[in-house]
């Protein structure tokens, strides 16, 4: 495990060990809106899924849901949330390259505030694209590079302080160059997601098709 990943693991385990859900129990609104447009019974993967709010929501809608994160504390919270909602998700702990997912096995891959270090980003995205079925979709929302103007003034909105971990049209175009862009938006919004996403934010929203 890379030193940067070890530092991140300690931080996420500490955050997710708290009783309160760091980003709330409700799904991300952009993801929720997009999910309602897709066919039922989709096979879905949620990388860096943390406490499971989006994965559990998808499972309650009848989708076959897989998720992973480096944090065991995130998994524990996610499985508890699934039980609370009378549903089940398949949740693994580890890094993507360590897990046994089969290529071309997912209809939809969901990346919600999954901000990655530059050292692993290219390999991570390439592996995810291989996991997508032909005509499969990636749904993404994350902080844009413009978000630093907000997060430096208001720490409650969250987000990485390293600009290389933030998104822009240029980084999305590069990272997902093999996908067809179905939707792209860079906009300001007001987040109300638990304890750590609160306030005016600059975000990127993207849907790509294989």
C-alpha positions as CSV (number, residue, x, y, z in Angstrom):
1,X,0.0,0.0,0.0
2,X,1.4,3.4,-1.0
3,X,2.2,5.8,1.9
4,X,-0.4,8.3,0.6
5,X,-3.0,5.6,0.7
6,X,-2.0,4.6,4.3
7,X,-2.5,8.2,5.4
8,X,-5.9,8.3,3.7
9,X,-6.9,5.0,5.2
10,X,-6.3,6.3,8.8
11,X,-8.2,9.5,8.1
12,X,-11.2,7.7,6.6
13,X,-11.3,5.0,9.4
14,X,-11.3,7.8,12.0
15,X,-14.1,9.7,10.2
16,X,-16.3,6.7,9.6
17,X,-15.8,5.3,13.1
18,X,-18.0,8.1,14.5
19,X,-21.6,7.3,15.2
20,X,-22.9,10.1,13.0
21,X,-22.8,9.5,9.2
22,X,-20.2,11.8,7.8
23,X,-22.2,12.7,4.6
24,X,-25.6,11.7,5.8
25,X,-27.8,8.7,5.0
26,X,-29.5,10.2,1.9
27,X,-28.1,9.6,-1.6
28,X,-26.4,12.3,-3.6
29,X,-29.1,14.2,-5.4
30,X,-27.5,14.1,-8.9
31,X,-27.0,10.4,-8.6
32,X,-30.5,9.9,-7.4
33,X,-31.9,11.8,-10.3
34,X,-29.8,9.9,-12.8
35,X,-30.6,6.5,-11.3
36,X,-34.3,7.1,-11.8
37,X,-33.7,7.4,-15.6
38,X,-32.1,4.0,-15.9
39,X,-33.7,0.6,-16.4
40,X,-34.4,-1.6,-13.4
41,X,-32.2,-4.5,-12.3
42,X,-28.9,-3.0,-13.2
43,X,-25.6,-4.4,-11.9
44,X,-23.8,-1.5,-10.3
45,X,-20.4,-0.8,-8.7
46,X,-19.7,1.9,-6.2
47,X,-16.0,2.5,-5.8
48,X,-14.8,4.5,-2.7
49,X,-18.3,4.1,-1.3
50,X,-17.6,5.0,2.3
51,X,-20.7,4.6,4.5
52,X,-22.9,3.4,1.7
53,X,-25.5,6.0,1.3
54,X,-25.6,5.8,-2.5
55,X,-25.1,2.0,-2.8
56,X,-27.9,1.3,-0.3
57,X,-30.3,3.7,-2.1
58,X,-29.6,1.8,-5.4
59,X,-30.2,-1.5,-3.6
60,X,-33.6,-0.3,-2.3
61,X,-34.6,0.3,-5.9
62,X,-33.9,-3.3,-6.8
63,X,-30.5,-3.0,-8.4
64,X,-27.7,-5.6,-7.8
65,X,-25.2,-3.6,-5.9
66,X,-21.4,-4.0,-5.3
67,X,-19.3,-1.6,-3.4
68,X,-15.8,-1.2,-2.1
69,X,-13.6,1.1,0.0
70,X,-10.3,1.0,1.7
71,X,-12.0,1.7,5.1
72,X,-13.4,-1.2,7.2
73,X,-15.2,1.4,9.3
74,X,-17.0,2.6,6.1
75,X,-18.1,-1.0,5.3
76,X,-19.4,-1.5,8.9
77,X,-21.5,1.6,8.6
78,X,-22.7,0.7,5.1
79,X,-23.8,-2.8,6.1
80,X,-25.7,-1.3,9.0
81,X,-27.4,1.2,6.8
82,X,-28.4,-1.6,4.4
83,X,-29.9,-3.6,7.3
84,X,-31.7,-0.5,8.4
85,X,-33.3,-0.3,4.9
86,X,-34.1,-4.0,4.7
87,X,-31.7,-4.6,1.8
88,X,-28.3,-6.1,1.0
89,X,-25.2,-4.9,-0.8
90,X,-21.9,-6.8,-1.6
91,X,-19.2,-4.7,0.0
92,X,-15.5,-5.5,-0.1
93,X,-12.6,-3.7,1.7
94,X,-9.4,-3.1,-0.3
95,X,-7.9,-1.4,-3.3
96,X,-9.4,-2.0,-6.7
97,X,-6.4,-3.9,-8.1
98,X,-6.7,-6.4,-5.1
99,X,-10.3,-7.2,-5.7
100,X,-11.8,-9.9,-7.9
101,X,-14.3,-8.1,-10.1
102,X,-14.8,-9.5,-13.6
103,X,-14.2,-7.3,-16.7
104,X,-17.4,-6.2,-18.5
105,X,-19.6,-7.1,-15.6
106,X,-21.2,-3.8,-14.6
107,X,-23.9,-1.8,-16.2
108,X,-23.2,1.3,-14.2
109,X,-20.2,2.5,-12.1
110,X,-20.9,5.3,-9.7
111,X,-18.2,7.8,-8.5
112,X,-19.5,10.3,-6.0
113,X,-16.8,12.5,-4.5
114,X,-14.2,9.8,-5.2
115,X,-11.2,12.0,-5.3
116,X,-7.9,10.2,-6.0
117,X,-4.2,11.0,-5.7
118,X,-2.4,11.5,-9.0
119,X,-0.3,8.5,-8.4
120,X,-3.2,6.0,-8.7
121,X,-5.8,7.9,-10.7
122,X,-4.9,6.8,-14.3
123,X,-4.6,3.1,-13.4
124,X,-7.8,3.3,-11.3
125,X,-9.9,4.7,-14.1
126,X,-8.5,2.4,-16.7
127,X,-9.5,-0.6,-14.5
128,X,-13.0,0.8,-13.9
129,X,-13.6,1.2,-17.7
130,X,-12.6,-2.4,-18.2
131,X,-15.2,-3.5,-15.7
132,X,-18.0,-1.7,-17.6
133,X,-20.1,-3.7,-20.0
134,X,-20.4,-2.4,-23.5
135,X,-22.9,0.4,-23.5
136,X,-22.4,0.7,-19.7
137,X,-22.3,4.1,-18.0
138,X,-20.1,5.9,-15.5
139,X,-22.0,8.5,-13.3
140,X,-19.7,11.0,-11.5
141,X,-20.0,14.0,-9.3
142,X,-17.1,15.6,-7.6
143,X,-15.6,18.9,-6.6
144,X,-14.1,21.0,-9.5
145,X,-10.8,22.8,-9.3
146,X,-12.8,26.0,-8.8
147,X,-14.0,24.6,-5.5
148,X,-10.8,25.7,-3.7
149,X,-12.1,29.2,-3.7
150,X,-15.0,28.0,-1.5
151,X,-13.3,25.4,0.7
152,X,-10.5,27.8,1.7
153,X,-13.2,30.2,3.1
154,X,-15.5,27.6,4.5
155,X,-14.0,24.3,5.7
156,X,-17.5,22.8,6.2
157,X,-18.0,22.4,2.5
158,X,-15.2,19.8,2.4
159,X,-13.1,18.6,-0.5
160,X,-9.4,18.0,-1.1
161,X,-7.0,20.9,-0.7
162,X,-4.8,19.4,-3.4
163,X,-5.9,20.9,-6.7
164,X,-4.6,17.8,-8.6
165,X,-7.3,15.7,-6.9
166,X,-10.1,18.0,-8.1
167,X,-11.9,17.8,-11.5
168,X,-12.2,20.0,-14.5
169,X,-13.5,19.5,-18.1
170,X,-9.9,18.9,-19.2
171,X,-9.2,16.2,-16.6
172,X,-12.6,14.5,-17.3
173,X,-11.9,14.5,-21.0
174,X,-8.4,13.0,-20.5
175,X,-9.3,10.4,-17.8
176,X,-12.4,9.1,-19.7
177,X,-11.2,9.6,-23.3
178,X,-12.4,6.2,-24.3
179,X,-16.0,6.9,-23.3
180,X,-18.6,8.9,-25.1
181,X,-19.7,11.9,-23.1
182,X,-23.4,11.8,-22.5
183,X,-23.6,14.7,-20.0
184,X,-21.1,17.2,-18.6
185,X,-21.8,20.1,-16.3
186,X,-19.5,22.3,-14.2
187,X,-21.6,24.4,-11.8
188,X,-22.0,25.9,-8.4
189,X,-24.4,24.3,-5.9
190,X,-25.2,24.3,-2.2
191,X,-24.5,21.0,-0.6
192,X,-26.4,19.7,2.4
193,X,-24.8,16.3,2.9
194,X,-24.2,15.3,6.5
195,X,-21.5,16.9,8.6
196,X,-18.8,17.4,6.0
197,X,-20.5,18.7,2.8
198,X,-22.3,21.9,3.8
199,X,-22.3,25.1,1.9
200,X,-21.7,26.6,-1.5
201,X,-19.5,24.4,-3.7
202,X,-18.2,24.1,-7.2
203,X,-18.9,20.7,-8.7
204,X,-18.5,18.7,-11.9
205,X,-21.2,16.2,-13.0
206,X,-20.4,13.7,-15.7
207,X,-22.0,10.7,-17.5
208,X,-19.9,8.7,-19.9
209,X,-20.9,5.7,-22.0
210,X,-18.7,2.8,-23.1
